[in-house]
């Protein structure tokens, strides 16, 4: 009597199927153990780094507090390690440094400067101008740096009130109005900062159209918001039906004048 031969490998396939789930579970368990081990290693490494950074901060505490350039380099090193020595005074590093209070003071006084000059500049003030005015406020601010102000304003921003940094033609400005600026608004302010308008801080709708390639309607919408919020002023220009209004962003204009005076000294 002839017998049918079983297909080669059928038994093996069944055996493999039986062992498959167990093998998969074992692999998953191993991966979990490895992930947990890696996580613990990272945690220990970060803790060790913060400990070493704390020792460094204690050793160079005076330089960090009094030397803006040294302080800036130290804070950049902290940023690379994703460690914030300012936000929490409860950390070992924050306690060792004691610079949190300094940055809170810079933030408060920078906010005061921005509020006091808002009627003059519409709530858009160059960081250089903020620094110049802060240095007039007393001994604790005489060595305040641009980086100090940028960092302080970034911390102040979480409290609301519209405080934030915008960059116009590679120069930082503090915006201290709650209005949300779109990219179009920022682009218009950048046009005001550019050399293509003839006078920095002054521009027309035609300037925006020429520089950005926009339609007049788009340019007018963006400028309308800036004028309404006091960030730009309208200069109707000379008499006559054909005269076109010019717009001024005074913070940009004053910043350029200050730079020209510095170069002349």
C-alpha positions as CSV (number, residue, x, y, z in Angstrom):
1,X,0.0,0.0,0.0
2,X,1.4,3.3,-1.1
3,X,1.9,5.9,1.5
4,X,1.8,9.7,0.9
5,X,5.0,11.4,2.0
6,X,4.6,14.4,4.2
7,X,6.0,17.6,2.8
8,X,9.5,18.2,3.9
9,X,9.7,20.9,6.7
10,X,6.0,20.8,7.8
11,X,7.0,19.6,11.2
12,X,9.7,22.1,11.5
13,X,7.4,24.9,10.5
14,X,4.9,23.9,13.2
15,X,7.8,23.7,15.7
16,X,8.9,27.2,14.7
17,X,5.4,28.5,15.0
18,X,5.2,27.1,18.6
19,X,8.5,28.7,19.6
20,X,7.8,32.0,17.8
21,X,5.7,33.8,20.4
22,X,8.1,32.8,23.2
23,X,11.1,34.0,21.2
24,X,9.3,37.3,20.5
25,X,8.4,37.8,24.2
26,X,12.0,37.1,25.2
27,X,13.3,39.6,22.7
28,X,10.9,42.2,23.9
29,X,11.8,41.6,27.5
30,X,15.5,41.9,26.6
31,X,14.9,45.1,24.7
32,X,13.0,46.5,27.7
33,X,15.8,45.6,30.1
34,X,18.3,47.2,27.7
35,X,16.2,50.4,27.4
36,X,15.8,50.7,31.1
37,X,19.5,50.1,31.6
38,X,20.3,52.8,29.0
39,X,17.9,55.2,30.7
40,X,19.5,54.7,34.1
41,X,22.9,55.2,32.5
42,X,21.9,58.5,31.0
43,X,20.3,59.6,34.3
44,X,23.5,58.8,36.2
45,X,25.6,60.5,33.5
46,X,23.5,63.7,33.6
47,X,23.6,63.7,37.4
48,X,27.4,63.4,37.3
49,X,27.7,66.2,34.7
50,X,25.6,68.5,36.8
51,X,27.7,67.7,39.9
52,X,30.9,68.5,38.0
53,X,29.3,71.7,36.6
54,X,28.3,72.7,40.1
55,X,31.9,72.3,41.3
56,X,33.1,74.4,38.4
57,X,30.5,77.0,39.2
58,X,31.6,77.2,42.8
59,X,35.2,77.5,41.8
60,X,34.6,80.3,39.3
61,X,31.5,81.9,40.9
62,X,33.0,85.4,41.0
63,X,34.0,85.3,37.4
64,X,30.5,84.0,36.4
65,X,28.8,86.8,38.3
66,X,31.1,89.7,37.3
67,X,32.5,88.9,33.9
68,X,29.8,89.0,31.1
69,X,32.0,87.2,28.6
70,X,32.8,84.4,31.0
71,X,29.2,84.2,32.1
72,X,28.0,83.9,28.5
73,X,30.4,81.1,27.8
74,X,29.4,79.3,31.0
75,X,25.7,79.5,30.1
76,X,26.3,78.2,26.6
77,X,28.1,75.3,28.1
78,X,25.0,74.7,30.3
79,X,22.8,74.9,27.3
80,X,24.8,72.2,25.5
81,X,24.2,69.9,28.4
82,X,20.5,70.9,28.5
83,X,20.9,72.3,32.1
84,X,19.2,75.5,33.1
85,X,21.0,77.1,36.1
86,X,18.5,80.0,36.2
87,X,14.9,78.6,36.1
88,X,15.1,76.8,39.5
89,X,16.9,78.0,42.5
90,X,16.3,74.7,44.2
91,X,18.9,72.9,42.0
92,X,22.4,72.4,43.4
93,X,23.8,74.4,40.5
94,X,21.3,77.3,41.0
95,X,22.2,77.4,44.6
96,X,25.9,77.4,44.0
97,X,25.7,80.2,41.4
98,X,23.2,82.5,43.0
99,X,22.8,84.2,39.6
100,X,19.1,83.6,39.4
101,X,18.4,86.8,41.3
102,X,20.6,88.7,39.0
103,X,18.7,87.6,35.9
104,X,15.4,88.2,37.6
105,X,16.6,91.8,38.3
106,X,17.7,92.2,34.6
107,X,14.3,90.9,33.4
108,X,12.3,93.3,35.7
109,X,14.5,96.3,34.8
110,X,14.5,95.5,31.1
111,X,10.7,95.3,31.3
112,X,10.6,98.7,33.0
113,X,12.7,100.2,30.2
114,X,10.5,98.7,27.5
115,X,7.3,100.0,29.2
116,X,8.8,103.4,29.8
117,X,9.9,103.8,26.2
118,X,6.7,102.3,24.6
119,X,5.2,105.7,23.8
120,X,8.4,106.6,22.0
121,X,9.0,103.4,20.0
122,X,5.7,101.6,20.0
123,X,6.9,98.7,21.9
124,X,9.7,97.7,19.6
125,X,13.1,98.5,21.2
126,X,16.5,97.4,20.1
127,X,18.4,95.3,22.6
128,X,21.3,97.7,22.3
129,X,19.0,100.5,23.5
130,X,17.7,98.4,26.4
131,X,21.3,97.7,27.4
132,X,22.3,101.4,27.2
133,X,19.4,102.4,29.4
134,X,19.9,99.6,31.9
135,X,23.6,100.6,32.4
136,X,22.3,103.9,33.6
137,X,20.3,102.3,36.4
138,X,23.0,101.7,38.9
139,X,26.1,99.6,39.8
140,X,24.4,96.2,39.5
141,X,23.6,96.9,35.8
142,X,26.8,98.6,34.7
143,X,28.2,95.3,33.2
144,X,24.9,93.9,31.8
145,X,25.5,92.3,28.4
146,X,23.5,91.6,25.4
147,X,23.4,87.9,26.2
148,X,22.1,88.7,29.7
149,X,19.2,90.7,28.2
150,X,18.4,88.1,25.6
151,X,18.3,85.3,28.3
152,X,16.3,87.4,30.7
153,X,13.7,88.4,28.2
154,X,13.3,84.7,27.1
155,X,12.5,83.9,30.8
156,X,10.2,86.9,31.0
157,X,8.3,85.7,27.9
158,X,6.7,82.8,29.8
159,X,4.9,85.3,32.0
160,X,3.0,86.7,29.1
161,X,2.6,90.4,28.5
162,X,4.0,90.2,24.9
163,X,7.7,90.2,25.8
164,X,9.8,88.4,23.1
165,X,12.8,88.8,20.9
166,X,12.6,89.3,17.2
167,X,15.6,89.6,14.8
168,X,15.6,92.2,12.1
169,X,18.5,92.2,9.7
170,X,20.6,90.1,12.2
171,X,19.9,92.7,15.0
172,X,17.8,91.7,18.1
173,X,14.9,93.8,19.2
174,X,12.6,93.4,22.2
175,X,8.9,93.5,21.4
176,X,6.8,94.4,24.4
177,X,3.2,94.4,23.0
178,X,0.8,91.5,23.3
179,X,-0.1,91.7,19.6
180,X,0.9,88.5,17.8
181,X,3.2,89.4,15.0
182,X,2.8,87.3,11.8
183,X,5.7,86.7,9.5
184,X,4.4,89.5,7.3
185,X,4.6,92.0,10.2
186,X,8.1,90.9,10.9
187,X,9.0,91.1,7.3
188,X,7.8,94.7,7.2
189,X,10.0,95.6,10.2
190,X,12.9,93.9,8.4
191,X,12.3,96.1,5.4
192,X,12.4,99.2,7.7
193,X,15.8,97.9,9.0
194,X,17.3,97.3,5.5
195,X,19.5,99.6,3.5
196,X,17.2,99.4,0.5
197,X,14.7,102.1,1.7
198,X,17.2,105.0,1.7
199,X,16.8,105.9,5.4
200,X,16.8,103.1,8.0
201,X,13.5,103.2,9.9
202,X,11.6,104.8,7.1
203,X,9.7,103.0,4.3
204,X,6.7,103.2,2.0
205,X,4.3,100.7,0.7
206,X,6.2,100.8,-2.6
207,X,9.4,99.9,-0.7
208,X,7.7,96.8,0.7
209,X,6.4,95.8,-2.7
210,X,9.8,96.3,-4.4
211,X,11.8,94.5,-1.6
212,X,9.4,91.6,-0.9
213,X,7.6,91.3,-4.2
214,X,4.2,91.5,-2.5
215,X,1.0,93.1,-3.8
216,X,0.1,96.5,-2.5
217,X,-2.9,95.0,-0.7
218,X,-0.7,92.6,1.3
219,X,1.7,95.3,2.2
220,X,-1.0,97.6,3.3
221,X,-2.7,95.0,5.5
222,X,0.6,94.3,7.3
223,X,1.4,98.0,7.8
224,X,-2.1,98.7,9.0
225,X,-1.6,96.4,12.0
226,X,1.8,97.9,12.9
227,X,0.3,101.5,12.7
228,X,-2.8,100.5,14.7
229,X,-0.6,99.0,17.5
230,X,1.7,102.0,17.6
231,X,4.8,100.1,16.3
232,X,4.9,102.3,13.1
233,X,4.0,105.9,12.5
234,X,2.5,107.5,9.4
235,X,4.1,110.5,7.8
236,X,1.8,111.9,5.2
237,X,4.7,113.8,3.6
238,X,4.3,116.9,1.5
239,X,1.0,118.4,0.3
240,X,-0.5,117.3,-2.9
241,X,-2.7,114.5,-4.1
242,X,0.1,112.4,-5.5
243,X,2.3,112.4,-2.4
244,X,2.5,108.9,-0.8
245,X,2.7,108.4,3.0
246,X,5.9,107.3,4.5
247,X,6.0,105.1,7.6
248,X,8.5,105.2,10.5
249,X,9.7,102.6,12.9
250,X,11.4,104.9,15.4
251,X,13.4,102.2,17.3
252,X,15.2,101.3,14.0
253,X,15.8,104.9,13.2
254,X,17.2,105.8,16.6
255,X,19.3,102.6,16.6
256,X,20.9,103.7,13.4
257,X,21.6,107.2,14.7
258,X,23.2,105.8,17.8
259,X,25.5,103.6,15.7
260,X,26.4,106.5,13.5
261,X,27.3,108.6,16.6
262,X,29.4,105.7,18.0
263,X,31.4,105.5,14.7
264,X,31.9,109.3,14.7
265,X,33.5,109.3,18.2
